[in-house]
Amino acid sequence: MIKIYHNPRCRKSREGLAIVQESGKQFEIIEYLKEVPSFEELSSIISLLDISPIDLIRKGEVVWKENYKGKELSDDELIKAMIENPKLIERPIVINNEKVRIGRPPENIKQIL
């Protein structure tokens, strides 16, 4: 089943959700600000994306600038920062079996549906 990690207040996330809905396939919405992914879950997503944790962080967020910017953080520390402050997680993230895409731009999602 398709999963979308979604923030309903984010325009790009809403656009990504619309693309998933238009596919006609079954999907599950995970509002990750309410249902924060576990360390293992977020690590798995990062592994499937084949990126470093820093590449999943929204560096324009105030919490990043005030608390983390310019610090040397390990991958585990970056993942923990995203769990403690889920607004830092780039969105939307769509998972279809072992295929994962960040919906920036939202059209990226079409590649895995």
N, CA, C and O atoms as a GROMACS GRO file, in nm:
protein
  452
    1MET      N    1   0.083  -0.119   0.000
    1MET     CA    2   0.000   0.000   0.000
    1MET      C    3   0.087   0.125   0.000
    1MET      O    4   0.196   0.126   0.058
    2ILE      N    5   0.040   0.227  -0.064
    2ILE     CA    6   0.109   0.355  -0.071
    2ILE      C    7   0.090   0.431   0.060
    2ILE      O    8  -0.019   0.432   0.116
    3LYS      N    9   0.197   0.492   0.107
    3LYS     CA   10   0.192   0.579   0.225
    3LYS      C   11   0.238   0.718   0.184
    3LYS      O   12   0.332   0.733   0.106
    4ILE      N   13   0.170   0.819   0.237
    4ILE     CA   14   0.215   0.956   0.215
    4ILE      C   15   0.231   1.023   0.351
    4ILE      O   16   0.137   1.031   0.429
    5TYR      N   17   0.352   1.069   0.378
    5TYR     CA   18   0.380   1.146   0.497
    5TYR      C   19   0.344   1.290   0.462
    5TYR      O   20   0.409   1.353   0.378
    6HIS      N   21   0.240   1.340   0.528
    6HIS     CA   22   0.170   1.459   0.481
    6HIS      C   23   0.156   1.564   0.591
    6HIS      O   24   0.137   1.531   0.708
    7ASN      N   25   0.166   1.690   0.551
    7ASN     CA   26   0.136   1.803   0.638
    7ASN      C   27   0.027   1.882   0.567
    7ASN      O   28   0.054   1.948   0.467
    8PRO      N   29  -0.097   1.878   0.617
    8PRO     CA   30  -0.207   1.944   0.548
    8PRO      C   31  -0.193   2.096   0.538
    8PRO      O   32  -0.265   2.159   0.459
    9ARG      N   33  -0.105   2.154   0.614
    9ARG     CA   34  -0.086   2.300   0.608
    9ARG      C   35   0.015   2.342   0.501
    9ARG      O   36   0.033   2.461   0.475
   10CYS      N   37   0.080   2.244   0.439
   10CYS     CA   38   0.184   2.271   0.338
   10CYS      C   39   0.125   2.257   0.198
   10CYS      O   40   0.066   2.154   0.165
   11ARG      N   41   0.141   2.360   0.116
   11ARG     CA   42   0.087   2.359  -0.020
   11ARG      C   43   0.146   2.245  -0.103
   11ARG      O   44   0.073   2.175  -0.173
   12LYS      N   45   0.276   2.226  -0.097
   12LYS     CA   46   0.340   2.119  -0.176
   12LYS      C   47   0.292   1.981  -0.130
   12LYS      O   48   0.276   1.890  -0.211
   13SER      N   49   0.271   1.968  -0.001
   13SER     CA   50   0.221   1.840   0.050
   13SER      C   51   0.078   1.816   0.002
   13SER      O   52   0.042   1.703  -0.034
   14ARG      N   53  -0.004   1.919   0.001
   14ARG     CA   54  -0.141   1.904  -0.050
   14ARG      C   55  -0.140   1.871  -0.199
   14ARG      O   56  -0.221   1.791  -0.245
   15GLU      N   57  -0.048   1.931  -0.274
   15GLU     CA   58  -0.036   1.899  -0.417
   15GLU      C   59   0.006   1.753  -0.435
   15GLU      O   60  -0.045   1.684  -0.523
   16GLY      N   61   0.098   1.708  -0.351
   16GLY     CA   62   0.141   1.568  -0.357
   16GLY      C   63   0.029   1.472  -0.324
   16GLY      O   64   0.014   1.368  -0.388
   17LEU      N   65  -0.050   1.506  -0.224
   17LEU     CA   66  -0.164   1.424  -0.187
   17LEU      C   67  -0.264   1.416  -0.302
   17LEU      O   68  -0.320   1.310  -0.329
   18ALA      N   69  -0.287   1.526  -0.371
   18ALA     CA   70  -0.380   1.526  -0.485
   18ALA      C   71  -0.331   1.431  -0.594
   18ALA      O   72  -0.412   1.362  -0.656
   19ILE      N   73  -0.201   1.426  -0.617
   19ILE     CA   74  -0.145   1.336  -0.718
   19ILE      C   75  -0.169   1.191  -0.678
   19ILE      O   76  -0.206   1.108  -0.761
   20VAL      N   77  -0.148   1.161  -0.551
   20VAL     CA   78  -0.172   1.024  -0.502
   20VAL      C   79  -0.320   0.990  -0.515
   20VAL      O   80  -0.354   0.880  -0.558
   21GLN      N   81  -0.408   1.082  -0.478
   21GLN     CA   82  -0.553   1.058  -0.489
   21GLN      C   83  -0.594   1.034  -0.634
   21GLN      O   84  -0.676   0.946  -0.662
   22GLU      N   85  -0.538   1.111  -0.725
   22GLU     CA   86  -0.572   1.099  -0.867
   22GLU      C   87  -0.526   0.966  -0.926
   22GLU      O   88  -0.577   0.923  -1.029
   23SER      N   89  -0.430   0.900  -0.861
   23SER     CA   90  -0.381   0.772  -0.912
   23SER      C   91  -0.488   0.663  -0.902
   23SER      O   92  -0.482   0.563  -0.973
   24GLY      N   93  -0.584   0.683  -0.813
   24GLY     CA   94  -0.690   0.585  -0.794
   24GLY      C   95  -0.647   0.465  -0.712
   24GLY      O   96  -0.726   0.372  -0.692
   25LYS      N   97  -0.524   0.465  -0.663
   25LYS     CA   98  -0.474   0.353  -0.584
   25LYS      C   99  -0.503   0.376  -0.436
   25LYS      O  100  -0.522   0.489  -0.392
   26GLN      N  101  -0.506   0.266  -0.361
   26GLN     CA  102  -0.526   0.277  -0.217
   26GLN      C  103  -0.403   0.337  -0.153
   26GLN      O  104  -0.290   0.308  -0.194
   27PHE      N  105  -0.425   0.422  -0.052
   27PHE     CA  106  -0.313   0.483   0.016
   27PHE      C  107  -0.350   0.515   0.160
   27PHE      O  108  -0.467   0.519   0.198
   28GLU      N  109  -0.247   0.536   0.237
   28GLU     CA  110  -0.261   0.573   0.377
   28GLU      C  111  -0.195   0.709   0.397
   28GLU      O  112  -0.083   0.732   0.352
   29ILE      N  113  -0.264   0.798   0.465
   29ILE     CA  114  -0.208   0.929   0.498
   29ILE      C  115  -0.151   0.924   0.639
   29ILE      O  116  -0.219   0.883   0.733
   30ILE      N  117  -0.027   0.965   0.651
   30ILE     CA  118   0.036   0.976   0.783
   30ILE      C  119   0.066   1.123   0.805
   30ILE      O  120   0.156   1.180   0.743
   31GLU      N  121  -0.009   1.184   0.895
   31GLU     CA  122   0.018   1.323   0.931
   31GLU      C  123   0.134   1.322   1.030
   31GLU      O  124   0.114   1.310   1.150
   32TYR      N  125   0.255   1.334   0.976
   32TYR     CA  126   0.375   1.308   1.055
   32TYR      C  127   0.398   1.410   1.167
   32TYR      O  128   0.480   1.386   1.255
   33LEU      N  129   0.327   1.523   1.164
   33LEU     CA  130   0.339   1.615   1.277
   33LEU      C  131   0.262   1.562   1.399
   33LEU      O  132   0.294   1.594   1.513
   34LYS      N  133   0.159   1.480   1.374
   34LYS     CA  134   0.081   1.419   1.480
   34LYS      C  135   0.132   1.279   1.512
   34LYS      O  136   0.138   1.240   1.629
   35GLU      N  137   0.168   1.203   1.409
   35GLU     CA  138   0.220   1.067   1.423
   35GLU      C  139   0.366   1.068   1.382
   35GLU      O  140   0.401   1.028   1.271
   36VAL      N  141   0.451   1.113   1.472
   36VAL     CA  142   0.593   1.130   1.441
   36VAL      C  143   0.657   0.994   1.416
   36VAL      O  144   0.640   0.902   1.496
   37PRO      N  145   0.730   0.981   1.304
   37PRO     CA  146   0.794   0.853   1.276
   37PRO      C  147   0.896   0.817   1.384
   37PRO      O  148   0.957   0.904   1.445
   38SER      N  149   0.913   0.688   1.406
   38SER     CA  150   1.015   0.642   1.500
   38SER      C  151   1.153   0.659   1.437
   38SER      O  152   1.167   0.686   1.317
   39PHE      N  153   1.254   0.642   1.519
   39PHE     CA  154   1.392   0.649   1.470
   39PHE      C  155   1.412   0.546   1.359
   39PHE      O  156   1.471   0.575   1.255
   40GLU      N  157   1.363   0.424   1.383
   40GLU     CA  158   1.380   0.315   1.286
   40GLU      C  159   1.306   0.345   1.156
   40GLU      O  160   1.358   0.322   1.047
   41GLU      N  161   1.185   0.397   1.169
   41GLU     CA  162   1.105   0.428   1.051
   41GLU      C  163   1.171   0.538   0.966
   41GLU      O  164   1.181   0.526   0.844
   42LEU      N  165   1.216   0.643   1.032
   42LEU     CA  166   1.281   0.752   0.960
   42LEU      C  167   1.414   0.706   0.899
   42LEU      O  168   1.448   0.745   0.788
   43SER      N  169   1.488   0.624   0.972
   43SER     CA  170   1.613   0.569   0.918
   43SER      C  171   1.586   0.486   0.794
   43SER      O  172   1.661   0.494   0.696
   44SER      N  173   1.480   0.407   0.797
   44SER     CA  174   1.444   0.324   0.682
   44SER      C  175   1.408   0.410   0.561
   44SER      O  176   1.449   0.380   0.449
   45ILE      N  177   1.331   0.515   0.583
   45ILE     CA  178   1.294   0.606   0.474
   45ILE      C  179   1.419   0.668   0.412
   45ILE      O  180   1.432   0.674   0.290
   46ILE      N  181   1.510   0.713   0.496
   46ILE     CA  182   1.634   0.775   0.449
   46ILE      C  183   1.715   0.674   0.368
   46ILE      O  184   1.773   0.708   0.265
   47SER      N  185   1.720   0.550   0.417
   47SER     CA  186   1.792   0.444   0.345
   47SER      C  187   1.728   0.416   0.209
   47SER      O  188   1.799   0.405   0.109
   48LEU      N  189   1.595   0.406   0.205
   48LEU     CA  190   1.525   0.382   0.078
   48LEU      C  191   1.546   0.497  -0.020
   48LEU      O  192   1.556   0.476  -0.141
   49LEU      N  193   1.551   0.619   0.032
   49LEU     CA  194   1.575   0.735  -0.054
   49LEU      C  195   1.720   0.740  -0.103
   49LEU      O  196   1.750   0.809  -0.201
   50ASP      N  197   1.809   0.667  -0.035
   50ASP     CA  198   1.951   0.665  -0.066
   50ASP      C  199   2.010   0.805  -0.055
   50ASP      O  200   2.083   0.852  -0.143
   51ILE      N  201   1.976   0.872   0.057
   51ILE     CA  202   2.029   1.005   0.085
   51ILE      C  203   2.086   1.007   0.226
   51ILE      O  204   2.071   0.911   0.301
   52SER      N  205   2.151   1.115   0.260
   52SER     CA  206   2.198   1.137   0.397
   52SER      C  207   2.086   1.206   0.474
   52SER      O  208   2.004   1.276   0.414
   53PRO      N  209   2.081   1.188   0.605
   53PRO     CA  210   1.977   1.254   0.684
   53PRO      C  211   1.970   1.405   0.662
   53PRO      O  212   1.861   1.462   0.662
   54ILE      N  213   2.082   1.469   0.644
   54ILE     CA  214   2.084   1.614   0.624
   54ILE      C  215   2.004   1.654   0.500
   54ILE      O  216   1.952   1.765   0.493
   55ASP      N  217   1.994   1.564   0.402
   55ASP     CA  218   1.922   1.593   0.278
   55ASP      C  219   1.770   1.588   0.295
   55ASP      O  220   1.697   1.629   0.205
   56LEU      N  221   1.723   1.539   0.409
   56LEU     CA  222   1.579   1.532   0.435
   56LEU      C  223   1.534   1.646   0.527
   56LEU      O  224   1.416   1.657   0.562
   57ILE      N  225   1.628   1.730   0.565
   57ILE     CA  226   1.598   1.839   0.659
   57ILE      C  227   1.565   1.967   0.585
   57ILE      O  228   1.631   2.006   0.489
   58ARG      N  229   1.459   2.033   0.634
   58ARG     CA  230   1.417   2.164   0.585
   58ARG      C  231   1.503   2.269   0.657
   58ARG      O  232   1.474   2.308   0.770
   59LYS      N  233   1.606   2.314   0.589
   59LYS     CA  234   1.703   2.403   0.651
   59LYS      C  235   1.655   2.547   0.665
   59LYS      O  236   1.721   2.629   0.729
   60GLY      N  237   1.540   2.579   0.605
   60GLY     CA  238   1.484   2.713   0.618
   60GLY      C  239   1.399   2.731   0.742
   60GLY      O  240   1.358   2.843   0.774
   61GLU      N  241   1.371   2.622   0.813
   61GLU     CA  242   1.287   2.630   0.933
   61GLU      C  243   1.361   2.702   1.047
   61GLU      O  244   1.481   2.685   1.065
   62VAL      N  245   1.286   2.782   1.122
   62VAL     CA  246   1.342   2.860   1.232
   62VAL      C  247   1.410   2.768   1.334
   62VAL      O  248   1.519   2.798   1.382
   63VAL      N  249   1.346   2.656   1.366
   63VAL     CA  250   1.404   2.565   1.465
   63VAL      C  251   1.540   2.513   1.420
   63VAL      O  252   1.628   2.492   1.503
   64TRP      N  253   1.559   2.494   1.290
   64TRP     CA  254   1.690   2.452   1.238
   64TRP      C  255   1.791   2.564   1.256
   64TRP      O  256   1.900   2.542   1.309
   65LYS      N  257   1.755   2.683   1.213
   65LYS     CA  258   1.847   2.797   1.220
   65LYS      C  259   1.888   2.830   1.363
   65LYS      O  260   2.003   2.864   1.390
   66GLU      N  261   1.792   2.819   1.455
   66GLU     CA  262   1.820   2.857   1.594
   66GLU      C  263   1.891   2.750   1.674
   66GLU      O  264   1.963   2.781   1.769
   67ASN      N  265   1.872   2.624   1.638
   67ASN     CA  266   1.924   2.516   1.723
   67ASN      C  267   2.031   2.427   1.662
   67ASN      O  268   2.108   2.364   1.735
   68TYR      N  269   2.037   2.420   1.529
   68TYR     CA  270   2.124   2.320   1.468
   68TYR      C  271   2.221   2.373   1.364
   68TYR      O  272   2.329   2.317   1.346
   69LYS      N  273   2.185   2.479   1.296
   69LYS     CA  274   2.266   2.531   1.186
   69LYS      C  275   2.409   2.558   1.232
   69LYS      O  276   2.433   2.618   1.337
   70GLY      N  277   2.502   2.510   1.151
   70GLY     CA  278   2.644   2.533   1.179
   70GLY      C  279   2.706   2.435   1.276
   70GLY      O  280   2.826   2.441   1.301
   71LYS      N  281   2.627   2.345   1.333
   71LYS     CA  282   2.680   2.246   1.426
   71LYS      C  283   2.718   2.119   1.352
   71LYS      O  284   2.657   2.084   1.251
   72GLU      N  285   2.820   2.052   1.402
   72GLU     CA  286   2.860   1.923   1.347
   72GLU      C  287   2.775   1.816   1.414
   72GLU      O  288   2.794   1.786   1.532
   73LEU      N  289   2.682   1.757   1.339
   73LEU     CA  290   2.593   1.656   1.394
   73LEU      C  291   2.609   1.524   1.320
   73LEU      O  292   2.624   1.522   1.198
   74SER      N  293   2.606   1.416   1.395
   74SER     CA  294   2.613   1.283   1.332
   74SER      C  295   2.480   1.254   1.265
   74SER      O  296   2.381   1.323   1.287
   75ASP      N  297   2.478   1.150   1.182
   75ASP     CA  298   2.352   1.110   1.118
   75ASP      C  299   2.246   1.077   1.222
   75ASP      O  300   2.130   1.116   1.206
   76ASP      N  301   2.284   1.006   1.327
   76ASP     CA  302   2.188   0.972   1.432
   76ASP      C  303   2.134   1.097   1.500
   76ASP      O  304   2.015   1.105   1.530
   77GLU      N  305   2.220   1.195   1.524
   77GLU     CA  306   2.175   1.320   1.586
   77GLU      C  307   2.079   1.396   1.495
   77GLU      O  308   1.984   1.458   1.543
   78LEU      N  309   2.104   1.393   1.364
   78LEU     CA  310   2.015   1.459   1.270
   78LEU      C  311   1.877   1.391   1.268
   78LEU      O  312   1.774   1.459   1.264
   79ILE      N  313   1.877   1.259   1.271
   79ILE     CA  314   1.749   1.186   1.274
   79ILE      C  315   1.674   1.219   1.403
   79ILE      O  316   1.554   1.241   1.400
   80LYS      N  317   1.745   1.221   1.515
   80LYS     CA  318   1.681   1.254   1.642
   80LYS      C  319   1.626   1.397   1.639
   80LYS      O  320   1.519   1.423   1.694
   81ALA      N  321   1.697   1.488   1.575
   81ALA     CA  322   1.649   1.627   1.563
   81ALA      C  323   1.518   1.632   1.485
   81ALA      O  324   1.428   1.708   1.520
   82MET      N  325   1.507   1.550   1.379
   82MET     CA  326   1.383   1.546   1.301
   82MET      C  327   1.269   1.486   1.381
   82MET      O  328   1.154   1.529   1.368
   83ILE      N  329   1.298   1.388   1.464
   83ILE     CA  330   1.195   1.327   1.547
   83ILE      C  331   1.148   1.426   1.655
   83ILE      O  332   1.028   1.436   1.682
   84GLU      N  333   1.242   1.497   1.714
   84GLU     CA  334   1.207   1.595   1.818
   84GLU      C  335   1.136   1.717   1.758
   84GLU      O  336   1.057   1.782   1.825
   85ASN      N  337   1.166   1.747   1.632
   85ASN     CA  338   1.110   1.864   1.564
   85ASN      C  339   1.064   1.820   1.425
   85ASN      O  340   1.131   1.851   1.326
   86PRO      N  341   0.951   1.750   1.415
   86PRO     CA  342   0.910   1.694   1.286
   86PRO      C  343   0.886   1.796   1.176
   86PRO      O  344   0.879   1.760   1.058
   87LYS      N  345   0.873   1.924   1.211
   87LYS     CA  346   0.861   2.028   1.107
   87LYS      C  347   0.986   2.032   1.020
   87LYS      O  348   0.983   2.084   0.908
   88LEU      N  349   1.096   1.976   1.070
   88LEU     CA  350   1.221   1.974   0.994
   88LEU      C  351   1.220   1.874   0.880
   88LEU      O  352   1.303   1.882   0.790
   89ILE      N  353   1.126   1.780   0.882
   89ILE     CA  354   1.123   1.674   0.780
   89ILE      C  355   1.067   1.731   0.649
   89ILE      O  356   0.958   1.789   0.646
   90GLU      N  357   1.142   1.713   0.542
   90GLU     CA  358   1.096   1.755   0.409
   90GLU      C  359   0.969   1.680   0.375
   90GLU      O  360   0.951   1.565   0.414
   91ARG      N  361   0.880   1.746   0.303
   91ARG     CA  362   0.750   1.688   0.273
   91ARG      C  363   0.703   1.722   0.135
   91ARG      O  364   0.751   1.817   0.073
   92PRO      N  365   0.609   1.644   0.086
   92PRO     CA  366   0.562   1.515   0.136
   92PRO      C  367   0.660   1.404   0.098
   92PRO      O  368   0.741   1.420   0.006
   93ILE      N  369   0.651   1.294   0.168
   93ILE     CA  370   0.727   1.174   0.134
   93ILE      C  371   0.624   1.068   0.096
   93ILE      O  372   0.528   1.044   0.170
   94VAL      N  373   0.643   1.005  -0.018
   94VAL     CA  374   0.551   0.901  -0.063
   94VAL      C  375   0.630   0.771  -0.077
   94VAL      O  376   0.737   0.767  -0.138
   95ILE      N  377   0.573   0.665  -0.020
   95ILE     CA  378   0.634   0.532  -0.027
   95ILE      C  379   0.537   0.439  -0.097
   95ILE      O  380   0.420   0.430  -0.060
   96ASN      N  381   0.587   0.371  -0.199
   96ASN     CA  382   0.510   0.269  -0.270
   96ASN      C  383   0.597   0.144  -0.274
   96ASN      O  384   0.685   0.130  -0.359
   97ASN      N  385   0.571   0.054  -0.181
   97ASN     CA  386   0.655  -0.064  -0.161
   97ASN      C  387   0.797  -0.020  -0.128
   97ASN      O  388   0.818   0.044  -0.025
   98GLU      N  389   0.893  -0.053  -0.211
   98GLU     CA  390   1.032  -0.015  -0.183
   98GLU      C  391   1.072   0.113  -0.257
   98GLU      O  392   1.189   0.152  -0.253
   99LYS      N  393   0.978   0.176  -0.323
   99LYS     CA  394   1.006   0.300  -0.396
   99LYS      C  395   0.963   0.418  -0.310
   99LYS      O  396   0.854   0.419  -0.254
  100VAL      N  397   1.049   0.517  -0.302
  100VAL     CA  398   1.021   0.635  -0.220
  100VAL      C  399   1.059   0.760  -0.296
  100VAL      O  400   1.160   0.763  -0.367
  101ARG      N  401   0.978   0.864  -0.283
  101ARG     CA  402   1.009   0.994  -0.343
  101ARG      C  403   0.969   1.104  -0.247
  101ARG      O  404   0.870   1.094  -0.174
  102ILE      N  405   1.048   1.209  -0.249
  102ILE     CA  406   1.010   1.333  -0.182
  102ILE      C  407   0.936   1.414  -0.287
  102ILE      O  408   0.985   1.431  -0.399
  103GLY      N  409   0.821   1.464  -0.252
  103GLY     CA  410   0.737   1.537  -0.347
  103GLY      C  411   0.776   1.682  -0.363
  103GLY      O  412   0.693   1.771  -0.346
  104ARG      N  413   0.900   1.707  -0.394
  104ARG     CA  414   0.949   1.841  -0.424
  104ARG      C  415   1.030   1.832  -0.551
  104ARG      O  416   1.146   1.792  -0.545
  105PRO      N  417   0.977   1.865  -0.663
  105PRO     CA  418   0.840   1.911  -0.686
  105PRO      C  419   0.743   1.793  -0.678
  105PRO      O  420   0.784   1.677  -0.689
  106PRO      N  421   0.615   1.823  -0.658
  106PRO     CA  422   0.516   1.716  -0.641
  106PRO      C  423   0.512   1.615  -0.755
  106PRO      O  424   0.476   1.499  -0.734
  107GLU      N  425   0.549   1.656  -0.875
  107GLU     CA  426   0.547   1.566  -0.991
  107GLU      C  427   0.641   1.447  -0.973
  107GLU      O  428   0.624   1.345  -1.040
  108ASN      N  429   0.740   1.458  -0.882
  108ASN     CA  430   0.830   1.346  -0.855
  108ASN      C  431   0.753   1.222  -0.812
  108ASN      O  432   0.797   1.109  -0.836
  109ILE      N  433   0.639   1.243  -0.748
  109ILE     CA  434   0.560   1.132  -0.695
  109ILE      C  435   0.509   1.042  -0.806
  109ILE      O  436   0.497   0.921  -0.788
  110LYS      N  437   0.479   1.099  -0.922
  110LYS     CA  438   0.424   1.022  -1.034
  110LYS      C  439   0.518   0.910  -1.076
  110LYS      O  440   0.472   0.809  -1.130
  111GLN      N  441   0.648   0.926  -1.052
  111GLN     CA  442   0.747   0.827  -1.094
  111GLN      C  443   0.731   0.692  -1.024
  111GLN      O  444   0.777   0.590  -1.074
  112ILE      N  445   0.665   0.691  -0.908
  112ILE     CA  446   0.656   0.566  -0.832
  112ILE      C  447   0.513   0.514  -0.818
  112ILE      O  448   0.492   0.413  -0.751
  113LEU      N  449   0.415   0.581  -0.878
  113LEU     CA  450   0.277   0.537  -0.862
  113LEU      C  451   0.236   0.432  -0.963
  113LEU      O  452   0.122   0.385  -0.961
   0.00000   0.00000   0.00000
